[in-house]
Amino acid sequence: MTFDEFGLNDKILEAISYMGYEKASDIQELTIPSILKGDDILACAQTGTGKTAAFVLPILDHLAVEDNHNLSTLIIVPTRELAIQINQQIQGFSYFLNINSITVYGGRDGADWDAECKALTKGTNIIVATPGKLISHLNLGYVRFDKIKHVVLDEADRMLDIGFYDDIMRILSYVPEDRQTLMFSATMPQKIRELASKILRNPVEFSTSISKPAEGVLQAAYVVHENQKIAVINSLISNKPDLDSILVFSSTKRKVNEIVKNLKRAGNVVEGISSDLEQKEREDVVMRFRSKRTRVLVATDVLSRGIDIKDINLIINFDVPGSAEDYVHRVGRTARADKTGIAISLINEMDMEKFDRIEKLIEMEVLKIPVPSELGEGPVYKVRPPRKGGRPQGKRNYSSGKKPDRRNSNPA
């Protein structure tokens, strides 16, 4: 389905064409007509499927005919990175419209606070905000949400995981009940349905590919000892100039620094990013990675949902994430917009059970690759105990001495 078929404003269609988009994604095709009609929706879509445009485009279409500067749309997100990403798309899609937007999030200086205050009091059309910073403004009493017509909760599952439930409910208490509310979530646990039952009115539900990586992602894993991980990464990326955009996820800020130091010693152009950096520093690091001045970016999960960078060739899970859903979000940073990409996980002895849960969630067994022989043998990958009628119990040795049944090739 093309965007012309939605009946969107001509100036929005011009911006869409200018940005190079042609056909709508599945989630856009499903949700845009209902949002244009004014329905509340509850949508489940994995990362990288175009869900930002799914709610931004119809909201812009509504605002295009109003021609005023009232604050009419509030978009609530879990992280500053996601707020920045969404605002960039709003600015692109509204390029030919008289519509303004601003982000509201923490970690900025006084000038940014003043700009946020001005927007919240003297008018802008769209606010994209993290809950904590928005509540800081609400506490001071000058914010007026009485003209809000559209509320979007993006990455709703992530916000509940972080603990923003009370903040969300408090923010919505300032917003008129007569509004359109849109909830987008990558997963659909019971707590999301409970929240939806409280804030949505007769919602239309949509779902696409719940909690599974995009089809274009080639997934594989190395079974390694912890002290082999850096060497495996170097073997993956050395002498491979085509891999010019590599994102490495680590579980802790301390490990980010260690990985960066070790990869630099091997001659890689690498930077790290975590919540230890000031916001301006984080934005500069992402900009250098986006422009390919930095080949390798090492990050904590702060970027697993918020980053929107095209053409990331390779995702490496230095540590297996604690949540199976987080794996989906990490892997979703590559193979975006129907492109292909590679996602490699490094599984040590302590992470095998976690990776087993991931395979259950994505309903597939990820190819295990032996450690390159020059790096020594890896540990034995232990299969989970069989369930009734399940596969037999046993062990699979994916050290360099014993090859798996399936192909033994380096996907990078």
FENJOPE-V402366 format. One line per field, one symbol per residue. ss: DSSP state (H for helix, E for strand, C for the rest). phi: phi as a letter, one per 30 degrees, with the letter a starting at -180 (. if undefined). burial: # if it has 24 or more other ideal C-beta (glycine too) atoms within 12 Angstrom, else .. Layout:
BEGIN
ss=???
phi=???
burial=???
END
This chain:
BEGIN
ss=CEHHHHCCCHHHHHHHHHCCCCECCHHHHHHHHHHHHCCCEEEEECCCCCHHHHHHHHHHHHHHCCCCCCCCEEEEECCHHHHHHHHHHHHHHCCCCCCCEEEECCCCCHHHHHHHHHHHHHCCCEEEEEHHHHHHHHCCCCCCCCCCCEEEECCHHHHHHHCCHHHHHHHHCCCCCCCEEEEEECCCCHHHHHHHHHHCCCCEEEEECCCCCCCCEEEEEEECCHHHHHHHHHHHHCCCCCCCCEEEECCCHHHHHHHHHHHHHCCCCEEEECCCCCHHHHHHHHHHHHCCCCCEEEECHHHCCCCCCCCCCEEEECCCCCCHHHHHHHHCCCCCCCCCEEEEEEECHHHHHHHHHHHHHHCCCCEEECCCHHHCCCCEEECCCCCCCCCCCCEEECCCCCCCCCCCCCCC
phi=.ddeddideddddddddddjdbcddeddddceeddddjddbbbcbddiciddddcdddddddddcdhbcddcbbccbdbdddeddddddedddcecccbcbacbadiccdddddddedddccjadbccbddddddeddddicdbcdcdcbbbcchdddddddjcedddddedddceddacbbccbdbbdddddddedcccchdccbbbhdhbddddcdcabccbdedcddddddddcdhbdddcbbcccbdbdddedddeedddddjddbbcbaddddeddddddddddddidcdbccbddecdcddbbdiddbcbddcdddcdddeedddddchdhiccabbcccccedcdddddddddddhacdeccddeedcjdddddcddeddeiddddlbcccdddbddddecbcdd
burial=..#..#.##..##.##..#.#..#############..##########################.....#########################..#.##########.......##.##...###############....#.#.################.##.##..##.##...##########...#..##..##..############..##########.##########.....#########...##.###.##....#.#####..#.#..##.##..##...################.###########.###############...########..##.###.##.##...#######..#..####.#............#.###...#.....###
END
